[in-house]
Structures are given as structure tokens and as C-alpha cells.
Amino acid sequence: APRIYTRTGDSGFSSTFTGERRPKGDRIFEALGATDELSSAIGLAGEFSSEKGHTFVDQLHKVQCMLQDVGSNLATPLSSAREAHRKRTSFSEKPILELEQWIDSYSEQLPPLRTFILPSGGRSSAALHFSRAVCRRAERCVVPLVQAGEADPNVAKYLNRLSDYLFVLARYAAMKEGKEEKIYIKPEP
């Protein structure tokens, strides 16, 4: 059986999909790490949601698969990618449009938002809120790569829309489970 460890990263460098060696602290690996954390957070939220019988769990699995494609795009810096690399790791607008459809569908079923809410609403909802926060961090890591011309702009758009989806889904999960969302109350001076 092949070993899980390669020892190639022991010196503090790792390889991109294009074969380029970069320091592990490079912003590409920072973005990849944040995206991996996001997929893990969504996996946890999916497990909690599955325990409650939520039908959107399949969507979360699809999102995790899309995050693998996000990672492929990020691991292929456009500055060193050949055309074959670019073609294999391109990221289309289609998943963004799908997220927008899902957001609209769940939003239509929710009461209007009249105040700030805090991450709450039961385990499924709180885990989805946590995923949203991780998503925002991943987006902050990806935007500089897009601005530098190293990653596809659709990757940043996808993460931006994904955080909106996770927010709406967190509210939906709380509603479906009959859990109360805690609201922000400004402390008195």
C-alpha cells in the first residue's frame, strides 16, 4: 500500500498542481488550507443536519465536491499554468448560479430578517453559521489571488455566494427544527 507521507514537505515547501515549489506559507497554500477547513466545517454541519433529517444535506455534499474544484483552481496558479492545466482546473459560473437558486428557494420560506442574529438556533444551525465564518475567511484568502491574476474570479464569487447560502441555510435549519435564533441586543451603557 502506498504511504500517506512523502517527506517532500519537510523542508517547508510544497508543490502546486503545476509542479512549482513554493514555501508552505505562500498565500496559495493559505487559501488552500482555508478551503480545506471550510469543507471540514461543512462536513460537520452536514453530519449534525443529517441527524435531524434535513433534506439539504445532499446540497452540502455537492458543495464539498465543488470545494475540491475550488482547491484545484487555487493549486494551479495562472502565472505558471500551461493551457492543459488551465483547462483541467477551470471554474465556471454554473455553480454560482446554482447557489443563487438555492438561496432564493430557502429565503422565500424564511421570515424577514429584522435584526442581527447571533450564531445559534441548535447544533445544525450553529455549525452552519460556523461554516459561514470559515467561508468568509477562505474568501479573504482567495481575493488577493484573484486580484493578482493567480486564480479564476469565479472562485471568489463562489465563496462569496456560498457564505450567503450558509447563512440562509443556518436560519432555515433553525426554523425547521423549531429552535430559537438569538438576536443581537445592544448592551446599555
C-alpha positions, -999 to +999 in steps of 0.1 A: +000+000+000+013+035-008+024+056+022+004+086+032+036+106+039+061+116+013+085+137+033+087+162+004+073+190+026+096+185+055+118+215+044+088+239+044+080+238+007+051+222-012+042+218-048+014+234-068-005+214-094+018+229-120+048+214-102+061+247-089+077+245-054+066+273-031+070+279+006+042+265+027+034+300+040+027+311+004-008+327+000-018+299-023-014+273+004-031+296+029-061+298+006-060+260+001-059+254+038-088+277+045-108+260+018-100+226+033-111+239+067-143+251+051-150+217+036-144+201+071-167+226+088-194+219+062-189+182+067-195+186+104-226+208+098-238+181+073-235+154+100-254+174+125-280+182+099-283+146+088-291+136+123-320+159+122-332+146+088-326+178+068-331+173+031-304+199+022-276+175+033-271+164-003-265+200-012-238+203+014-221+172+000-223+188-035-207+220-021-179+199-006-173+184-040-172+219-055-147+230-029-124+203-043-127+220-076-120+254-059-089+238-045-078+225-079-081+260-093-062+276-064-035+249-067-030+259-103-015+294-102-023+310-136+012+325-137+028+291-141-001+271-156+000+257-191-031+256-212-038+220-203-036+229-165-060+258-170-085+237-190-084+209-164-089+232-134-112+260-148-141+271-127-173+280-144-202+303-133-227+275-132-222+266-095-226+302-085-260+303-103-270+271-086-262+286-052-283+316-060-312+294-068-308+275-035-306+308-016-337+321-033-356+289-025-348+289+012-351+327+016-387+325+003-396+302+032-380+323+060-395+352+080-379+385+071-347+394+090-354+425+111-323+425+134-288+410+136-289+374+147-261+356+166-248+321+156-274+300+173-306+280+166-295+245+175-265+224+166-272+222+128-278+260+126-248+269+148-225+245+127-237+262+095-230+296+110-195+284+119-191+272+083-202+306+071-175+323+092-148+299+079-161+306+043-156+343+048-120+337+059-114+314+028-128+342+006-105+367+022-076+344+014-087+339-022-095+375-032-058+386-032-050+356-055-078+367-079-066+403-078-030+392-086-043+372-116-034+338-100-069+324-096-102+325-115-125+353-104-154+328-103-137+310-074-140+342-052-176+348-064-185+312-055-171+316-020-190+349-016-222+333-026-215+302-005-213+323+026-247+338+018-261+303+012-247+290+045-263+320+064-297+314+049-294+276+054-285+282+091-317+302+095-337+276+076-323+248+098-332+266+130-367+273+117-373+236+106-360+224+140-382+249+159-351+263+175-349+300+185-323+322+169-307+345+194-308+382+184-282+408+190-291+431+219-271+462+223-258+465+259-269+496+278-241+520+287 
